[in-house]
Amino acid sequence: MKPTDHEPPPPRRRGSLAWITLALAASCAPSGSAVSDRAAAKDGDPPGASSEAAAPSGVAPSLSGGPSKAVAPTVEASAMVSARAAPPALAAVGATAAPQGRRRYVVAAMGDSLTDPKSHGGKYLDVLRERCKQSTFVSFGVGGNMTNMMRKRFLRDVYLENDAGERMAGEGPRAFTHVIILGGLGDLLSNETAGRNPKKIADEITKMVDMTHAHGAKAIVMTLPPWSAMRDYNEVRGRMTHEVNAWIQRSAKEGTIDAWFDTRPHLVCGDPEKLCEKFAFKDGIHWSAEGHRVIGEALYQALFADCE
């Protein structure tokens, strides 16, 4: 997670079931609340450390080592549902139209080792691929990334554009319906060495959300999961974790973020600050196969149950 030495080898523990909380933007939420609850189920897989970009699933590897050549379907912007104008519940996060009322999602996932296949992450996306066979889920996770590093490569990796928003030579356009963002733990692990803090994390995520909206897609931000069992966790970092998660929830209610997904209820079994052993790798911060499975199933039930 930290761009040093916290990424471990593959996990060995397995586990089962948890609960889900999803809060949509205030304009899409039921009267008097921005939160809707659903039951979830099942399992997922962990890390092995990577400081270079994994070629995202569904994307041909680049000779430079970073993601390139997307084969994710191109979607007309006019086919996307506006998060502000959409009706409540699942439709509020939008998608492309699919036959018989189903939706064909085209989703990019930006993150760190929890989303990076090279770090044994991103297995929660495999669950979504299994459930939504006609939809597309592309991982842009890179092990060791802090949110500022994600933001710097966001346009290049996700949309094949340079910092000026110009398409890279020889590349066709990409159109995603949604972008999932899961990041911030690497920042918190670098609060002392790099001066990272909740405000900086919020600023970087906001920039990625803005870039997502500028390309006609919806932004789904996941909360930071429990991680108190890791040796580098301390009271200050725990408090900052809560600050980031409170900001994510507040931003969704204010409409800045289209939807938020709370990872925490699914990954604990008693202590709310600690990953349940059956969902955790031995380092206490990365997820086991069961942990990824639980998150993938919960995401499916909350946001993608109408997928094609």
N, C-alpha and C positions, 0 to 999 in steps of 0.2 A: 504494500500500500504506500509506504514511504519509499522515495526513490533510493533506498539503500538495501537493507537486508531482511525485510520482514515478510518476504514472499516465500512460502514453504512448498514442499513437495505434495503430491496428491494425497487426499484424505483417506480415512479408513472408517469413519463412523457413519451410521445411518439412523434415521428417525422418522417421525410421522406428521402430526397435524396441528393446526393453529387457527387463528382468527384474523379477519381482514377489516381494515378501516380505510375508506376512500373519501376524500373531500374534494368536491368540484368547486369551481369558481362561484362566487356568491350569486352571480346572475343566473346560474344554472342549478343552484341548490334548492331543496325543498324549503318551504316557508319556515323561517325561524331557525334554520340550520344549514351549514355548508357541508355537513358530514352525512354519509350514508354508510351503513354497515352491512356486510355480507359474510357468510361463512365460507371458508376455504378448505384446502386439503393438500396432502402429499409431500414429495421430496425434491433434490438437486445436486452440485459439485464444486470444489475449491481451487487453490492457487499454487504456483510454482515459481513466481517472480519473472517479470519481463520488463525491461525498460525500453524495448522497441515495439513499434506498432505491429499488432497482429493483423494479417490480411483478413478483413472482416468476412464472415460467412456470406456467401452470395456475391463476393467481390474478388476479382482476380488479383493475385498478389502483384505488388509493384517491385521493380528492380531496385528501387531506392529503399525498400523495406517498409514503407508506409502503405496504408490502404489506397487502392486505386481501382479503376475500371469497374465501376458498379454494374451489376446486372440486375439491380433492383428495378422493377417496372417504373416507367415514367407515367406520371399521373397528371391529368389536366387540373390546373388550379381551380377551375370552375366547378369541378366535381367534389371539392372539399367542403365540408360543413363548417360554418363559422362557429367558433366556440361561444361567441357572445350572443349569436342569434339562435343557437340550437335549443331544442326542448330539453327538459331536465333529464337526469339519469345518464345512462351510457351514451346516448346519442349526443350528449353535450361535448364529448371529446372528439367527435367527428370521425370520418373515414370516407373512402371512396365507395361508390355504390357497387353492389354485387347483386347477382340475380336472386330473386325470391326473397328480398328483404335482408339478405345477408350482406356483410361488408368485407371488402378486400382491403386489408390494412397493409401499408408499406411503412415500416417503422425502423428508424435508426436509433441505436442505443449508445449514448456517449458515457464514458466512465473510466474507472481505473481497473485494478486487478480483479475486482468483483465482476467486471463485465468483459475482461480480456480473455479470450480463449487460450492465448499463449501462457497465461498465468493460471490455467485451469478454471477460469471464471466464465461468466456468460452462459452457464448451463440453464439458468432460468429462461433464457431465450429459446433454448432447445424445447422446453415444455410448450412454449407458445407456437413454435414451428410444428410440433406434433399435433397440437389442437387446431391450428389454423393453417391447413396445408396449402391453401391457395393464396395465403397472405405471405408477406416477406418481412423478416426481422434480421437486420444487419447490425453486427457488433462493431463499434468503433472504440472499444475499451483498450486502454494501454496501461499495463501494470506500472505502478509508481507515480502515475500522474496526479498532480494537484489540479485544482480547478482552473488556475491561471494557465496551466499547460494545455488543458482541454480546450479552453477558449481560444488559445493561439492557433490550434490546429483545426478548430471546428469547421470553418468555411472550406479549408483545403480538403479535409478528410470526408466530411459529410456531403458537401455540395460541389466539390471539385472546382473551387474558386480561390483566387488569391485574396490577399487582405483588402484589396480595393473592390472586391466583389466581382471581378472579371473572371470569366470562365477560363480554365487552364487550356492551353493549346491542345487540340486534338481530342478533347473530352466532350461527351454529350451531356445534356442537363440531367440532373437527378431531381425527382420530386417525391418527397416523403409525405405521408399523411400525418405522422406523429414523430416526435423525437423524445425518447426517454433519457433523462439525465440523472445519474447517480454518482455523486462525487462529494468530496470534502474531508474524508478521513485522512487522506494523505496530507492535506493542509494542516489538520489539527496535530498530526504527528510532527509537523515542522513548525509549530508555533514558536518555539524557542530559537531554532536555527535559521528560519526564513521569515519570522515575524508574521506568520499567517494567523488570521483570526476570523470570527464569524462574519464581520462586515465585508472583508475581502472575499470570502466564499460567496456571500450573497451577491456582491457586485459582479463576480465572474459568472455565476449561474444566471443572473438577470441578463447579462450580455448574450449568453447562449440562447436564452428564451427569446430575446429580441430578434436574434438572427433567425431563429426557427420561425417566428411569426412573419418576418420579412420574406420568407420563402413559402408562405401559405400553409404552414403546418402547425399542429398543436404541440404544446410542450407539456410533458408529464414529468414531474420532478419527484423522485423517491427520497424519503427521509433517510438520514444516516442510521444504520442499524446499531443495536447494542454491541459494545466491544470492551466492556470493563475487565474481561478475563485476560486481555493482552497485557504483557509486562510493562509496556510503555504508557498505559492508561494511568491517568491521575485525576485528582479532583478538579483541577483547572480545565483539563481537556474534556472531562465529563460535563462540566458546566457549559462549555462552548458547544458541545454536541447538542445539548438541549436548546441552546440559543439558535443554532442553525435550523433545527427541526421546528421550533416555534415560528421562525421567519418563513419557512416553507408553507406551513399551514396558514399563516396570516396572509401571505401573498396569494395563495389560492382563493381565500375568501374575498380578497380585494379585487380579484380578477386579473392580476398580473401573470399568474401561472394558470394554465387552462385546467389542470387537474394535478392532485398530489396523491401519492400512494404511500401509505404508512407501512414500512417494513417491520416495525418493532413488535406488534402483537403476534406476528407469525413465528418469530425466532426465539422467543423466551419461554421458559417453563418454570417461572417462579420469580427470580430476581429480574426486574425490568431493565437493569443496566447490563445484563450479561447474556451472551448467546447461550442458548440451551446446548448442552454437550452434544446431543445427537444431531444438531444442526450446525455444529462448529468444527472447523479444523483445529488441530492442537494449539495453534498460535492464539486462539481466542478472538480473532477478528475476521478471518475468512470463513466462507460457508462450506459445509460438507455437501455431498451430493444430495442429501435429504434437505438441507437448507435451501439449496437452489430450487429443488423440486417444489417445496412449499411456497416459495416466492413466485415461481412461475405459475403454479396453479391459482394462487391468489390474484395475480395480475390478470390471468385469463378470466376468472369469475367477475372481477371488478370492471375491467375495461374492454375485454376482447371476446366476451362470450357470444357476441353476434357475428363473429368472424366467419369468413368463408375459407 
